[in-house]
């Protein structure tokens, strides 16, 4: 079973960051105001960054903050403001489909119960966190610009096409 007596400060910080992330992710789905949903998404991105920092992946944490919590979130909020044609409080309205909501909630509860049981009943190995000066940024740079350069460039082209498409959709196409 789960032992709470052996929890360290590291575990408590992870639990708090995970709780904030999951709560913010639920806020994205449950808020009726789409602006609040977008701001809750920013908080979820920051929670994921905190988990990255906790896992000693500082570079990924910084990238998560810069790219997702910064740039992508601002882009989403600008897109919402650009295309919103009704009051912000009436944007994420629920539909009265109680049967589908009940079915989805039941499946979610069953999956969550199975996940909690699997985590709680597993015999996890006790390991010590090794702290060392490893060059994760250098290794990542070698991989991205060496073995995976084609995938890296394909992602860059895909992002460029997405930005051009968003600009065309935002400005509208003139019929000539």
TIPABA-689472 format. One line per field, with one value per residue: residue number from 1; residue in three letters; chain; x, y, z of N, C-alpha, C in turn. Coordinates in steps of 0.02 Angstrom, whole numbers, plus 50000, padded with zeros to 5 digits. Example, Ala and Ser with C-alpha at 12.3 -4.5 7.8 and 13.67 -1.06 7.14 Angstrom:
resi: [1; 2] $
resn: [ala; ser] $
chain: [A; A] $
nu: [50660; 50642] $
nv: [49716; 49888] $
nw: [50390; 50354] $
cau: [50615; 50684] $
cav: [49775; 49947] $
caw: [50390; 50357] $
cu: [50660; 50645] $
cv: [49835; 50002] $
cw: [50390; 50394] $
# end
This chain:
resi: [1; 2; 3; 4; 5; 6; 7; 8; 9; 10; 11; 12; 13; 14; 15; 16; 17; 18; 19; 20; 21; 22; 23; 24; 25; 26; 27; 28; 29; 30; 31; 32; 33; 34; 35; 36; 37; 38; 39; 40; 41; 42; 43; 44; 45; 46; 47; 48; 49; 50; 51; 52; 53; 54; 55; 56; 57; 58; 59; 60; 61; 62; 63; 64; 65; 66; 67; 68; 69; 70; 71; 72; 73; 74; 75; 76; 77; 78; 79; 80; 81; 82; 83; 84; 85; 86; 87; 88; 89; 90; 91; 92; 93; 94; 95; 96; 97; 98; 99; 100; 101; 102; 103; 104; 105; 106; 107; 108; 109; 110; 111; 112; 113; 114; 115; 116; 117; 118; 119; 120; 121; 122; 123; 124; 125; 126; 127; 128; 129; 130; 131; 132; 133; 134; 135; 136; 137; 138; 139; 140; 141; 142; 143; 144; 145; 146; 147; 148; 149; 150; 151; 152; 153; 154; 155; 156; 157; 158; 159; 160; 161; 162; 163; 164; 165; 166; 167; 168; 169; 170; 171; 172; 173; 174; 175; 176] $
resn: [unk; unk; unk; unk; unk; unk; unk; unk; unk; unk; unk; unk; unk; unk; unk; unk; unk; unk; unk; unk; unk; unk; unk; unk; unk; unk; unk; unk; unk; unk; unk; unk; unk; unk; unk; unk; unk; unk; unk; unk; unk; unk; unk; unk; unk; unk; unk; unk; unk; unk; unk; unk; unk; unk; unk; unk; unk; unk; unk; unk; unk; unk; unk; unk; unk; unk; unk; unk; unk; unk; unk; unk; unk; unk; unk; unk; unk; unk; unk; unk; unk; unk; unk; unk; unk; unk; unk; unk; unk; unk; unk; unk; unk; unk; unk; unk; unk; unk; unk; unk; unk; unk; unk; unk; unk; unk; unk; unk; unk; unk; unk; unk; unk; unk; unk; unk; unk; unk; unk; unk; unk; unk; unk; unk; unk; unk; unk; unk; unk; unk; unk; unk; unk; unk; unk; unk; unk; unk; unk; unk; unk; unk; unk; unk; unk; unk; unk; unk; unk; unk; unk; unk; unk; unk; unk; unk; unk; unk; unk; unk; unk; unk; unk; unk; unk; unk; unk; unk; unk; unk; unk; unk; unk; unk; unk; unk] $
chain: [A; A; A; A; A; A; A; A; A; A; A; A; A; A; A; A; A; A; A; A; A; A; A; A; A; A; A; A; A; A; A; A; A; A; A; A; A; A; A; A; A; A; A; A; A; A; A; A; A; A; A; A; A; A; A; A; A; A; A; A; A; A; A; A; A; A; A; A; A; A; A; A; A; A; A; A; A; A; A; A; A; A; A; A; A; A; A; A; A; A; A; A; A; A; A; A; A; A; A; A; A; A; A; A; A; A; A; A; A; A; A; A; A; A; A; A; A; A; A; A; A; A; A; A; A; A; A; A; A; A; A; A; A; A; A; A; A; A; A; A; A; A; A; A; A; A; A; A; A; A; A; A; A; A; A; A; A; A; A; A; A; A; A; A; A; A; A; A; A; A; A; A; A; A; A; A] $
nu: [50042; 50012; 50133; 50138; 50224; 50356; 50375; 50464; 50527; 50550; 50458; 50340; 50344; 50338; 50211; 50132; 50159; 50112; 49978; 49937; 49955; 49864; 49743; 49739; 49731; 49606; 49534; 49549; 49461; 49339; 49303; 49185; 49211; 49309; 49427; 49471; 49494; 49602; 49699; 49708; 49766; 49894; 49939; 49939; 50040; 50149; 50151; 50189; 50317; 50374; 50376; 50467; 50583; 50596; 50631; 50762; 50783; 50821; 50840; 50734; 50631; 50650; 50631; 50499; 50436; 50472; 50429; 50300; 50223; 50248; 50258; 50165; 50050; 50021; 49997; 49881; 49792; 49787; 49731; 49606; 49552; 49550; 49458; 49342; 49172; 49069; 49011; 49135; 49097; 49004; 49058; 49109; 48999; 48902; 48832; 48673; 48696; 48674; 48685; 48800; 48894; 48884; 48925; 49057; 49111; 49099; 49185; 49305; 49317; 49333; 49455; 49540; 49532; 49591; 49719; 49764; 49761; 49857; 49972; 49979; 49989; 50105; 50275; 50391; 50557; 50686; 50781; 50925; 50941; 51051; 51165; 51246; 51362; 51307; 51306; 51174; 51116; 51213; 51216; 51086; 51089; 51183; 51111; 50995; 51048; 51121; 51093; 50953; 50923; 50846; 50714; 50706; 50718; 50605; 50504; 50524; 50489; 50355; 50304; 50323; 50236; 50116; 50109; 50103; 49982; 49895; 49904; 49849; 49719; 49678; 49682; 49601; 49548; 49556; 49440; 49476] $
nv: [49940; 50119; 50220; 50353; 50400; 50404; 50512; 50639; 50809; 50831; 50742; 50802; 50927; 50885; 50824; 50937; 51015; 50929; 50922; 51056; 51062; 50964; 51016; 51140; 51093; 51033; 51150; 51208; 51135; 51145; 51279; 51407; 51525; 51568; 51639; 51624; 51488; 51485; 51553; 51464; 51361; 51412; 51408; 51269; 51234; 51295; 51218; 51094; 51129; 51150; 51018; 50965; 51033; 50976; 50847; 50858; 50909; 51038; 51114; 51074; 51121; 51260; 51282; 51240; 51342; 51457; 51428; 51362; 51412; 51544; 51593; 51510; 51516; 51654; 51668; 51588; 51660; 51783; 51736; 51695; 51818; 51879; 51809; 51802; 51827; 51850; 51885; 51854; 51775; 51688; 51586; 51452; 51355; 51228; 51073; 50991; 50846; 50723; 50584; 50550; 50620; 50555; 50425; 50451; 50501; 50388; 50296; 50369; 50371; 50234; 50209; 50295; 50237; 50112; 50156; 50217; 50106; 50025; 50103; 50115; 49982; 49935; 49880; 49986; 50024; 50078; 50213; 50319; 50489; 50542; 50671; 50763; 50843; 50844; 50858; 50901; 50990; 51002; 50869; 50858; 50955; 50897; 50783; 50841; 50917; 50826; 50671; 50684; 50787; 50801; 50779; 50887; 50997; 50973; 50994; 51130; 51182; 51143; 51220; 51347; 51342; 51330; 51453; 51543; 51498; 51531; 51669; 51696; 51648; 51734; 51861; 51844; 51791; 51875; 51886; 51887] $
nw: [50000; 50001; 50077; 50188; 50280; 50242; 50158; 50077; 50068; 49934; 49875; 49920; 49856; 49723; 49725; 49750; 49635; 49536; 49575; 49555; 49417; 49368; 49419; 49352; 49221; 49224; 49243; 49118; 49042; 49111; 49140; 49100; 49036; 48902; 48904; 49036; 49028; 48940; 49016; 49121; 49053; 49033; 49166; 49183; 49092; 49158; 49273; 49221; 49180; 49307; 49352; 49261; 49302; 49427; 49393; 49360; 49232; 49176; 49060; 48977; 49059; 49054; 48917; 48909; 48981; 48907; 48772; 48776; 48892; 48871; 48725; 48648; 48727; 48727; 48591; 48579; 48660; 48591; 48471; 48516; 48557; 48434; 48353; 48428; 48439; 48525; 48694; 48821; 48929; 48880; 48802; 48817; 48823; 48899; 48840; 48847; 48863; 48951; 48958; 48884; 48958; 49082; 49044; 49000; 49120; 49202; 49138; 49151; 49292; 49317; 49249; 49320; 49448; 49421; 49386; 49505; 49589; 49525; 49541; 49680; 49725; 49673; 49687; 49713; 49664; 49776; 49750; 49740; 49708; 49590; 49581; 49464; 49354; 49210; 49034; 48971; 48882; 48781; 48736; 48688; 48587; 48500; 48461; 48401; 48297; 48231; 48221; 48212; 48123; 48007; 48051; 48139; 48053; 47974; 48068; 48089; 47963; 47960; 48066; 48011; 47900; 47970; 48036; 47926; 47871; 47977; 47974; 47849; 47869; 47971; 47913; 47805; 47644; 47494; 47364; 47196] $
cau: [50000; 50047; 50158; 50145; 50274; 50421; 50374; 50513; 50509; 50550; 50393; 50288; 50346; 50313; 50139; 50102; 50164; 50066; 49910; 49924; 49950; 49801; 49688; 49738; 49707; 49534; 49507; 49545; 49402; 49277; 49283; 49138; 49241; 49366; 49487; 49493; 49521; 49669; 49744; 49718; 49814; 49960; 49957; 49955; 50107; 50197; 50155; 50230; 50386; 50398; 50391; 50530; 50637; 50601; 50663; 50829; 50783; 50815; 50834; 50664; 50589; 50656; 50598; 50427; 50413; 50479; 50391; 50229; 50191; 50257; 50239; 50104; 49993; 50006; 49967; 49813; 49750; 49775; 49684; 49539; 49529; 49540; 49399; 49285; 49119; 49017; 49041; 49180; 49063; 48959; 49097; 49116; 48936; 48894; 48774; 48636; 48702; 48689; 48704; 48870; 48934; 48885; 48967; 49127; 49130; 49107; 49247; 49359; 49323; 49361; 49525; 49576; 49536; 49641; 49784; 49782; 49776; 49921; 50027; 49981; 50006; 50170; 50333; 50437; 50626; 50711; 50843; 50952; 50949; 51121; 51174; 51309; 51365; 51302; 51296; 51113; 51105; 51259; 51193; 51025; 51110; 51213; 51058; 50950; 51082; 51159; 51053; 50883; 50921; 50791; 50652; 50710; 50702; 50535; 50464; 50530; 50448; 50285; 50285; 50320; 50173; 50061; 50107; 50078; 49911; 49859; 49901; 49800; 49652; 49660; 49671; 49549; 49570; 49517; 49422; 49490] $
cav: [50000; 50183; 50243; 50426; 50419; 50412; 50566; 50691; 50874; 50820; 50712; 50851; 50977; 50852; 50816; 51003; 51034; 50886; 50944; 51119; 51047; 50929; 51063; 51188; 51059; 51029; 51217; 51220; 51101; 51159; 51349; 51428; 51582; 51542; 51675; 51589; 51424; 51498; 51569; 51401; 51323; 51440; 51379; 51198; 51233; 51311; 51159; 51044; 51154; 51135; 50947; 50956; 51055; 50927; 50788; 50880; 50925; 51110; 51141; 51063; 51165; 51328; 51281; 51237; 51409; 51505; 51411; 51348; 51459; 51611; 51607; 51475; 51542; 51721; 51656; 51563; 51715; 51829; 51704; 51698; 51887; 51898; 51777; 51800; 51871; 51856; 51899; 51801; 51732; 51641; 51553; 51380; 51332; 51155; 51047; 50949; 50776; 50692; 50514; 50548; 50643; 50500; 50371; 50474; 50505; 50320; 50269; 50405; 50347; 50166; 50213; 50325; 50186; 50063; 50188; 50225; 50039; 50002; 50141; 50100; 49912; 49917; 49882; 50032; 50020; 50136; 50236; 50382; 50536; 50560; 50738; 50769; 50894; 50814; 50909; 50882; 51036; 50982; 50806; 50873; 50990; 50848; 50741; 50879; 50941; 50770; 50614; 50701; 50852; 50801; 50789; 50954; 51043; 50962; 51029; 51202; 51197; 51135; 51280; 51403; 51335; 51344; 51526; 51573; 51481; 51570; 51738; 51698; 51640; 51792; 51919; 51829; 51787; 51919; 51856; 51932] $
caw: [50000; 49998; 50142; 50190; 50331; 50211; 50108; 50087; 50040; 49862; 49859; 49934; 49803; 49663; 49733; 49742; 49564; 49498; 49592; 49520; 49345; 49354; 49432; 49297; 49162; 49232; 49232; 49046; 49016; 49148; 49143; 49048; 49002; 48864; 48927; 49096; 49005; 48912; 49072; 49156; 49012; 49051; 49231; 49172; 49061; 49210; 49317; 49186; 49185; 49375; 49355; 49225; 49346; 49480; 49364; 49339; 49160; 49178; 48992; 48956; 49098; 49027; 48852; 48922; 49001; 48851; 48713; 48788; 48938; 48843; 48656; 48626; 48765; 48700; 48526; 48590; 48686; 48535; 48424; 48547; 48553; 48364; 48323; 48473; 48416; 48576; 48759; 48844; 48977; 48846; 48750; 48828; 48850; 48901; 48806; 48894; 48845; 49015; 48949; 48863; 49015; 49131; 49017; 49003; 49190; 49227; 49109; 49183; 49361; 49315; 49230; 49376; 49500; 49400; 49389; 49575; 49615; 49497; 49572; 49752; 49740; 49643; 49730; 49679; 49690; 49812; 49718; 49763; 49653; 49579; 49556; 49430; 49302; 49144; 48981; 48936; 48825; 48729; 48708; 48650; 48526; 48455; 48433; 48358; 48237; 48204; 48201; 48199; 48089; 47959; 48089; 48166; 47998; 47955; 48118; 48076; 47904; 47981; 48104; 47964; 47862; 48016; 48048; 47865; 47867; 48027; 47950; 47794; 47898; 48011; 47869; 47756; 47575; 47450; 47300; 47141] $
cu: [50044; 50068; 50167; 50199; 50342; 50424; 50426; 50487; 50505; 50483; 50336; 50285; 50320; 50237; 50103; 50103; 50116; 49993; 49890; 49914; 49883; 49741; 49682; 49713; 49631; 49501; 49502; 49481; 49337; 49257; 49235; 49165; 49305; 49431; 49514; 49522; 49591; 49719; 49757; 49767; 49885; 49983; 49974; 50024; 50161; 50205; 50196; 50303; 50414; 50415; 50456; 50589; 50649; 50637; 50734; 50835; 50772; 50806; 50763; 50617; 50590; 50622; 50522; 50400; 50416; 50432; 50316; 50196; 50197; 50225; 50173; 50043; 49973; 49972; 49894; 49768; 49737; 49726; 49613; 49511; 49513; 49475; 49338; 49233; 49060; 49049; 49080; 49147; 49018; 48995; 49102; 49053; 48932; 48832; 48739; 48637; 48722; 48711; 48778; 48916; 48939; 48930; 49041; 49152; 49141; 49172; 49308; 49370; 49353; 49436; 49567; 49584; 49589; 49711; 49808; 49800; 49843; 49980; 50034; 50004; 50073; 50225; 50386; 50507; 50647; 50778; 50862; 50962; 51022; 51125; 51243; 51305; 51365; 51282; 51233; 51099; 51150; 51238; 51131; 51042; 51141; 51161; 51015; 50984; 51126; 51113; 50982; 50876; 50863; 50724; 50650; 50691; 50630; 50488; 50466; 50488; 50374; 50261; 50279; 50255; 50114; 50054; 50079; 50003; 49869; 49852; 49850; 49730; 49631; 49645; 49614; 49577; 49525; 49502; 49434; 49467] $
cv: [50063; 50203; 50318; 50447; 50433; 50467; 50619; 50757; 50870; 50792; 50762; 50905; 50947; 50845; 50883; 51025; 50993; 50905; 51008; 51106; 51014; 50976; 51115; 51156; 51048; 51096; 51233; 51192; 51127; 51232; 51366; 51487; 51558; 51578; 51642; 51521; 51433; 51514; 51507; 51356; 51348; 51411; 51305; 51191; 51248; 51253; 51104; 51065; 51141; 51062; 50932; 50977; 51005; 50863; 50802; 50888; 51000; 51141; 51133; 51108; 51237; 51332; 51279; 51305; 51457; 51490; 51404; 51401; 51531; 51618; 51574; 51502; 51612; 51714; 51633; 51620; 51767; 51800; 51706; 51768; 51908; 51870; 51776; 51851; 51875; 51868; 51839; 51753; 51681; 51603; 51478; 51352; 51256; 51134; 50997; 50875; 50737; 50619; 50508; 50570; 50588; 50443; 50390; 50478; 50436; 50289; 50303; 50381; 50277; 50167; 50243; 50277; 50134; 50092; 50195; 50158; 50014; 50039; 50122; 50030; 49891; 49923; 49923; 50025; 50085; 50155; 50303; 50427; 50556; 50629; 50742; 50823; 50859; 50867; 50891; 50927; 51018; 50917; 50816; 50908; 50942; 50803; 50779; 50901; 50887; 50716; 50633; 50768; 50856; 50813; 50860; 51005; 51035; 50996; 51104; 51222; 51192; 51195; 51341; 51401; 51351; 51419; 51562; 51559; 51521; 51642; 51744; 51692; 51702; 51852; 51907; 51831; 51832; 51883; 51906; 51902] $
cw: [50000; 50069; 50139; 50240; 50300; 50159; 50126; 50060; 49964; 49839; 49868; 49879; 49738; 49667; 49723; 49669; 49521; 49512; 49557; 49445; 49329; 49366; 49376; 49233; 49165; 49222; 49158; 49018; 49048; 49151; 49085; 49007; 48967; 48882; 48990; 49078; 48978; 48967; 49115; 49118; 49025; 49117; 49225; 49140; 49113; 49259; 49286; 49188; 49255; 49383; 49317; 49268; 49402; 49456; 49339; 49264; 49154; 49110; 48967; 48995; 49071; 48959; 48860; 48940; 48943; 48794; 48728; 48832; 48912; 48775; 48636; 48663; 48741; 48632; 48532; 48614; 48631; 48485; 48452; 48541; 48481; 48336; 48367; 48451; 48464; 48643; 48786; 48893; 48944; 48791; 48758; 48859; 48848; 48863; 48853; 48874; 48908; 49007; 48930; 48920; 49068; 49107; 49021; 49075; 49221; 49201; 49141; 49254; 49363; 49298; 49287; 49434; 49484; 49405; 49461; 49606; 49589; 49529; 49646; 49768; 49710; 49694; 49695; 49707; 49724; 49781; 49747; 49702; 49648; 49550; 49525; 49378; 49235; 49094; 48941; 48876; 48767; 48696; 48665; 48585; 48476; 48423; 48383; 48293; 48206; 48177; 48180; 48164; 48040; 47995; 48118; 48112; 47974; 48004; 48108; 48016; 47921; 48021; 48060; 47924; 47907; 48028; 47986; 47857; 47917; 48005; 47894; 47821; 47936; 47966; 47821; 47686; 47533; 47385; 47244; 47076] $
# end
